[in-house]
């Protein structure tokens, strides 16, 4: 089977539990999702790699949220890559796919040949959860640290959630003969079972000093954590993203001694929530005089979605609160 063939486990997140060691995790495989995210922009290679890693982390972390919730990951830095933003929209109903979107903002003249993570510089990594109308959004942040975005995510969970967490990720361009070049990504997230449900804390600002996963376990739990991470450390890149090993087969290869148990896989798709109605709503706070300042030389009001590339072209007389009060 060629890598270009659509596999049953592409664009899915498989949750699992290791009963012997009291741990849980997810295995994610992304293909079409990354294509949908990255084809919207002509990113330099280091920026593509960072966006791919963030999208993969978003899929792994997002699988835990409830139906119709929204999870966002954000990176803000003083480096060449100023911002990376991703959103995970929980399924509307059981069995429906979740949706992921992502984009990055960067200074092209500052992008260097250095490794992707070094393009970030000083900044912070944030996780936000929107539980819907009438609910207070949850937010937690941690400084940019370590050698990868997955290190930042692990530090966040250790610090703000007190959950030992580790990741093994692989992502990159597939350039197989006779197959169009495309991105693939795969990863595993491991987490010690929490004493309370996930994201049930009051949130954390990440200002009390960085914690590591090892700081949160002791005794038998520490032995289990060390053993399972040794198993995870043996995973190969092709096992994470290749076409021959399914996620459940990979779990047996890595953790057969830990009694792995899998649950229903969550399908994920590239998807955006932008629409003309949302653009009009965002412009509804402006007066006709304000709208006039936004009007192009061609006499139109335009807007572009950074996530999906959609272009909106509107009649200025039809937007703004004065238009809505009148003819609308």
MOBELFEN-V345156 format. One record per residue. N is the residue number from 1. RES is the residue in one letter. OMEGA is omega in whole degrees, 0 to 359 (* if undefined). D_LAST is the distance of its C-alpha to the last C-alpha in whole Angstrom. Layout:
BEGIN
N/RES/OMEGA/D_LAST
N/RES/OMEGA/D_LAST
END
This chain:
BEGIN
1/X/181/55
2/X/179/53
3/X/180/51
4/X/179/48
5/X/178/49
6/X/182/46
7/X/182/48
8/X/184/47
9/X/174/47
10/X/177/44
11/X/175/41
12/X/171/43
13/X/183/44
14/X/176/47
15/X/179/47
16/X/177/51
17/X/175/54
18/X/189/57
19/X/184/59
20/X/187/62
21/X/176/61
22/X/179/58
23/X/177/55
24/X/179/52
25/X/177/50
26/X/170/48
27/X/181/48
28/X/172/45
29/X/180/45
30/X/177/42
31/X/179/42
32/X/178/39
33/X/181/37
34/X/177/38
35/X/179/38
36/X/181/34
37/X/191/34
38/X/181/36
39/X/180/35
40/X/186/32
41/X/175/34
42/X/183/37
43/X/166/38
44/X/185/42
45/X/181/45
46/X/180/45
47/X/175/41
48/X/182/41
49/X/180/44
50/X/179/42
51/X/178/39
52/X/180/41
53/X/179/43
54/X/179/40
55/X/179/38
56/X/176/42
57/X/180/42
58/X/178/38
59/X/182/39
60/X/182/43
61/X/186/41
62/X/183/38
63/X/183/40
64/X/185/41
65/X/186/38
66/X/179/36
67/X/174/34
68/X/172/30
69/X/178/31
70/X/175/31
71/X/178/33
72/X/169/33
73/X/180/36
74/X/171/35
75/X/175/38
76/X/183/38
77/X/174/40
78/X/183/42
79/X/181/43
80/X/174/42
81/X/188/40
82/X/185/38
83/X/167/36
84/X/181/35
85/X/176/33
86/X/177/33
87/X/174/31
88/X/179/33
89/X/180/30
90/X/181/33
91/X/176/33
92/X/180/31
93/X/178/34
94/X/179/38
95/X/178/39
96/X/179/35
97/X/167/35
98/X/181/34
99/X/180/32
100/X/171/33
101/X/184/31
102/X/170/32
103/X/181/32
104/X/174/34
105/X/186/34
106/X/174/37
107/X/187/39
108/X/183/41
109/X/178/43
110/X/178/44
111/X/185/45
112/X/177/49
113/X/180/51
114/X/176/52
115/X/187/51
116/X/185/47
117/X/180/47
118/X/176/49
119/X/186/46
120/X/184/44
121/X/183/46
122/X/179/46
123/X/181/43
124/X/176/42
125/X/185/41
126/X/172/38
127/X/180/37
128/X/178/34
129/X/177/34
130/X/183/30
131/X/177/31
132/X/183/28
133/X/178/26
134/X/180/28
135/X/178/31
136/X/180/32
137/X/176/32
138/X/177/35
139/X/174/37
140/X/181/40
141/X/175/41
142/X/180/44
143/X/171/46
144/X/182/46
145/X/180/49
146/X/183/52
147/X/182/52
148/X/175/49
149/X/177/45
150/X/174/47
151/X/178/49
152/X/180/46
153/X/179/45
154/X/178/49
155/X/178/49
156/X/183/46
157/X/178/47
158/X/188/50
159/X/186/49
160/X/183/46
161/X/183/47
162/X/180/51
163/X/174/51
164/X/186/53
165/X/176/51
166/X/183/52
167/X/167/51
168/X/187/52
169/X/173/49
170/X/181/50
171/X/180/47
172/X/180/47
173/X/173/47
174/X/183/49
175/X/180/51
176/X/177/53
177/X/176/55
178/X/178/53
179/X/179/50
180/X/180/46
181/X/180/46
182/X/181/44
183/X/171/44
184/X/178/45
185/X/176/46
186/X/181/47
187/X/176/48
188/X/174/50
189/X/178/49
190/X/182/52
191/X/175/51
192/X/182/54
193/X/183/53
194/X/175/51
195/X/176/53
196/X/182/49
197/X/184/46
198/X/177/44
199/X/179/42
200/X/180/43
201/X/176/44
202/X/182/43
203/X/180/42
204/X/181/44
205/X/180/43
206/X/185/46
207/X/186/48
208/X/182/51
209/X/186/53
210/X/174/52
211/X/173/54
212/X/180/55
213/X/183/55
214/X/180/59
215/X/189/59
216/X/182/57
217/X/178/60
218/X/179/64
219/X/181/66
220/X/179/66
221/X/179/62
222/X/178/63
223/X/178/65
224/X/181/63
225/X/180/60
226/X/182/63
227/X/183/64
228/X/179/61
229/X/173/59
230/X/176/63
231/X/181/62
232/X/181/58
233/X/180/60
234/X/183/61
235/X/179/58
236/X/183/58
237/X/181/55
238/X/175/55
239/X/181/56
240/X/187/52
241/X/184/50
242/X/186/53
243/X/190/53
244/X/182/56
245/X/179/56
246/X/180/53
247/X/181/52
248/X/176/54
249/X/178/57
250/X/179/56
251/X/178/56
252/X/178/60
253/X/187/61
254/X/194/60
255/X/183/61
256/X/179/63
257/X/184/65
258/X/181/62
259/X/180/61
260/X/178/58
261/X/184/56
262/X/178/52
263/X/182/49
264/X/178/46
265/X/178/45
266/X/175/41
267/X/178/39
268/X/180/37
269/X/169/34
270/X/181/32
271/X/182/29
272/X/182/26
273/X/181/23
274/X/178/20
275/X/177/17
276/X/179/14
277/X/179/12
278/X/177/15
279/X/179/14
280/X/179/10
281/X/180/12
282/X/180/14
283/X/186/12
284/X/180/10
285/X/185/14
286/X/177/14
287/X/178/13
288/X/178/12
289/X/177/16
290/X/180/16
291/X/180/14
292/X/179/16
293/X/180/19
294/X/186/18
295/X/180/17
296/X/178/20
297/X/179/23
298/X/178/21
299/X/180/18
300/X/170/16
301/X/184/15
302/X/177/17
303/X/179/19
304/X/176/22
305/X/180/23
306/X/183/26
307/X/187/27
308/X/178/27
309/X/179/26
310/X/181/23
311/X/180/21
312/X/183/17
313/X/189/16
314/X/173/12
315/X/183/11
316/X/180/11
317/X/183/8
318/X/182/6
319/X/183/7
320/X/186/9
321/X/179/9
322/X/176/8
323/X/181/5
324/X/178/4
325/X/182/7
326/X/186/6
327/X/178/4
328/X/*/0
END
